[in-house]
Amino acid sequence: QVQLVQSGTEVKKPGASVKVSCKASGYIFTSYDINWVRQAPGQGLEWMGWMNPNSGNTGYAQKFLGRVTMTRTTSISTAYMELRTLRFEDTAVYYCARARGGDDYWSGERYFYMDVWGKGTTVTVSS
Amino acid sequence: SYELTQPPSVSVSPGQTASITCSGDKLGDKYACWYQQKPGQSPVVVMYKDNKRPSGIPERFSGSNSGNTATLTISGTQAMDEATYYCQAWDSITAVFGGGTKLTVL
């Protein structure tokens, strides 16, 4: 079955970096974008960015520019999200999600949606 | 930056119709999708491209999007529908989530 398996819980100190992995199975990894979304405790969903596993192209939310990098290793169908210079407020559950959909032929508007999600990786930033 | 606004909470009685709104500037010109998240679980998409239901999502879920507002409607709401619902749209190549609406079935 189609699934995304994420790496385990991380505890980091402020200023450190974290790299979360997301291993895809049950489908062709390079055929669908991977998005990363985080959720701080008791808060809503926050989109961080996307990566095209085929080309390696990425797009990041303005908020994370310069601090986040999304990469992949296609030979093992795994996507990675690295967040640097961690702050207390980066404490959250980080999700990877497969995106399917496309851009509407007539309007050009995109209708990608996240149809498969990992179970999330808890990252705690604590001194 | 683009923003989507949802009411923090909506209550509905079992068997009744619940409507959850999502507002954004000219949202009707974009495509909206909706996610359901239950406590301790990952989100699940329940609607995409405004009004398309993924396989496995019950027919009681429907969606619309016009003007500045997208709406997720749950007809014949069941206790199992109690969850937080998030709308999401794309502003160019940036995804935006609404703040989430907690649906209480009581």
Interface residues (C-beta under 8 A of the other chain):
Chain A: N35 V37 G44 L45 E46 W47 W50 G59 A61 Q62 Y95 A97 G101 D104 S107 E109 R110 Y111 F112 Y113 M114 D115 W117 G118 K119 G120
Chain B: S1 D29 K30 Y31 C33 Y35 Q37 S42 P43 V44 V45 Y48 K49 P54 T84 Y86 Q88 W90 I93 T94 A95 V96 F97 G98 G99 G100
